[in-house]
Amino acid sequence: MILITLLLVASITTVITLFIPGWVNDWYDFWIPICGFLTGFLGTALIICFIIIIASCFVSLNKPITKPKKFYTKLCKRAGEFLLQIGRVKVLIRGMEKIPSDQKFLLISNHQSNFDAIVTIWTMRAYDLSFIMKDSLIKLPIIGKCLYAAGFLGLNRSNDREGLKTIIHAIHMIEENQSSIQVCPEGTRSKKFEMLNFHHGSFKIALKAKCPIVVVGIQNTCCIHHRFPWRSTKVYFDVIDVLSYESIEHMTTQEISDLTHKMIQERIEEFPKEPCSLTKKDNTKE
């Protein structure tokens, strides 16, 4: 939507410059409509950035967000769509019909790159979904405030007490039917196709909130920054299965962790791996 808006305004500006008397008379005046297009595109982009900056001024990181604010959640979804378009990412989706529509859930996935969250935001745009991420992202100027208002939760990895507060908050959001929660149990990006070990504590959210676990496998996001801007990237987003609370309530967090890790690892191995380079040579072993 954002990219379409930018292109639409830029096109209108270009047309206007063509019809202004005396502006375009000869072939060497081609630079005038080009400047009109760039002015419309960049001018609209600056206006959107200004709106985001103003919106962030109404958010205080010291004030608890009891419920995700719709304006900021929509803003995050539109921004996710825009970044995927700019990054030339094509998301191939499978298994969305498995996701429960009548209850909140814990969504877990593997973590190959920062684009995982962007892909998930766009793919899951029809659902109320808040993300658990490292707290340094919440502290980013402007962007961090918008994420915070959208219900994103910062996790302090170096402080167990603060980390526990985040987990409790996530449990509360599910119990109060405010939002589903997404977490990457690896804790950090693998930056490659092989998965890291899961942190078992992430699964306490599902056990305490008594909610299902949506298990998702994501493939090829680790290649996007290598291939951009010259080549597009096919990313696979696969809802592998949904584990009901009744199927996991008597399991330990380690057992759930081992089970879901195996499910995701086996599934992502089925998908083609994009070459992480601009050549045709497959560098998937990097």
Protein Blocks (a to p, Z undefined) as FASTA:
>chain_A
ZZmmmmmmmmmmmmmmmmmghkambfklmmmmmmmmmmmmmmmmmmmmmmmmmmmmmpcf
kbccfbdcfklmmmmmmmmmmmmmmnopacddehklmpcfkbccddddddfbfklmmmmm
mmmmmpccdddddfklmmpghjlmmmmmnopacddfklmklmmmmmmmmmmmmmnomacc
dddfkopafkiabdcdddfklmmmmmmnopacdddddehklmmmmmpckbccddddddfb
acdfklmmmpcfklmmmmmmmmmmmmmmmpccddfbfbfbdcklZZ
